[in-house]
Amino acid sequence: MNVNIELYASLMKYLPPGKHRFRREIRVDDGITLNQLIRQYHISDAEAHLVLVNGHFVNCGEPRDQRVLVEGDTVSIWPPVAGG
Amino acid sequence: MSWTRKLLRVDLAKGTCTSEPLNMEWAALYLGQRGLASKYLSEEVDPTCDPLGAENKLIMATGPLTGTMASTGGRYSVITKGPLTGAIACSNSGGFFGAELKFAGWDMIIFEGKSDKPVYLLIQDDHAELRDASHMWGKTAWETDDIIHATHQDPQMRVACIGRTAENGCLYAAVMNDKHRAAGRSGVGTVMASKHIKAVAVRGTQGIGNVDDAGAFMQATNDGKEVLAENAVTGQGLPAYGTQVLMNVINGIGGLPARNMRDVGFEGAENISAEAMAEPRKSDGKPNLTTNGACFGCTIACGRISTVDPTHFSVKDKPQYQGASGGLEYEAAWALGADTGVDDLDALTYVNFLCNEDGMDPISFGATVAAAMELFEDGVITTEHTGGVELTFGNAEAFVAITEQMCQGGAFADDLGLGSKRLTEKYGKPDLSMSVKGQEFPAYDPRGIQGIGLNYATSNRGACHLRGYTIASEVLGIPVKTEMNDTDGKPELVKAFQDATALVDSAGLCIFTTFAWGMDNIAPQIDAACEGDWSVENCLEAGERIWNMERLFNEAAGFTADDDKLPKRLLKEAIKDGPTKGQVNRLGEMLPKYYEIRGWTPDGKVTDETRQRLSL
């Protein structure tokens, strides 16, 4: 199945070729969890500070292990950032 | 101590500059900068006065850590009764001016009265005098800075001044210092113009003396710098991407207002984001972002220095704007961009340059233009008002044209200079002003993020994120993540952020340190620098005292609980789509509890008991 992955700020370096700015559509195995996807990209828990699926936060740890992705999901990941 | 223990009082009617001792009893309670200057304002100014009348005063104040080796210790604030709001105004700025004022030996300057002709204040260490500024009146802030430097031939001289928008009566004009840094909000520059003060030029050679415990201070400041360096936000994220990294975050979570907050979520957000600023452009292969920059003593360096594409329509015939200059920062990029529907990064960078050059708050300016755009699209304002400009949402050419009009002055510039509250009232559509107490919102929609709505509603200077940045917790997970749409616990969160911020703003430090520092990192630095007991508990109590003192000023100025409110749009018009679809702000669930934990009456008045507890 296909999902969209968005890696922002310093995480952009982890995106494979073919990205548009900070996003890319990727093919993944059916039933993949959010944490499995994050590990596929070698992103540490500390780097995966803010993680959204379709705009909704998924907290670190168990919620990311339990969150099974489905076709068309958009996963957005930021390292620790702030501003204002 | 790291107070200089003296202030400069400038009587503009008489033309005199007088040194007087700092009130150290007040300093022990209010620390410095925002807190101490607000105490002076409260004691010396009638809160009901006309903000632009001679009876109002304007104070430029440093904190005890300003000019020291503490990281970010370069801040100063401008305190007055604000003309945009009628409430107490305190606008904080970085750059180098604040530290220079301290090096000259002054904790603060109090301007009183009104000069009958344009003047600038020249400070060279102990010497201070008012000089004629007639030849600078009508000049931009950048030209004024250049004239002063050419006159005095001292590249180390630091200048804080106003541009043409302040002279033209724009109610959200800023005080600009070091050309690109601004005491931006609430119209403090307008008050400066009303007193005919064009600039303050300062050169100091005395350094900072008499730190209370020099050894402990070196240890505490070094410990603090280590924490900042090792923290992912202050050590890596902010220097690399600046505040603009938030554009995609806030849009992604369904918290980015667009088109005068008519919508939430902006389809052009990624085009004006930090990531877009770092991309090489087609014309010359260079990115919009040229480099980052730091204020005095700062070890974070979040500032953005950018260039506009030299082939872009806004600057192609204007070589003076093709060099690198300050911006874009997140709040400005939102107000000038998402709120007007313009996603042209170069146009926004140029407009931001103009805001700096002519000294106006880009948040209130962008939000006021956004209100005017909605009035235009509703047919209330026409091209007859705008001088032929088709002021529709998303029209970059129109936005550039209207900004140039704004700087040069004229009939529609006078309209825009009113701010959104007075503008929408004038045209019979007051509900289209996205403001609290007359001041426009910054870049976070309180329908999607509950706590920031309570903070906006209760902010003592009108809608403002920098009075209690609950976004840190509600969105960014700093220090801990709270749920955006929960109201439980938000009154306590808002109060904690507001009180801590009041203290940091009174110390001479930048609020961005608090992405890494807690009060347990800050208090030891203050305690080592200053005489007295500045424990964590005493620092937090001082912050609460300052908050309540500001509230009392506003109460005396005529503000009531009825002013602690949000526009109808944010309470009644649910978000139409995206991850926060269906939400409105539930202020009514939070406000009673907030009043209760503040020790105020159910109608928001500070009780006698609270006054006594806080020595007010």
Interface residues (C-beta under 8 A of the other chain):
Chain A: E6 Y8 A9 S10 M12 R21 F22 A46 H49 L50 L52 N54 G55 H56 F57 N59 S76 W78 P79 P80 V81 A82 G83 G84
Chain B: N231 A232 V233 Q236 G237 L238 A240 Y241 G242 T243 Q244 V245 L246 N248 V249 G252 I253 G254 E270 A274 E275 A276 E279 C302 E329 Y330 E331 H465 L466 Y469 I471 A472 V475 L476 G477 I478 K481 I511 F512 F515 G578 P579 T580
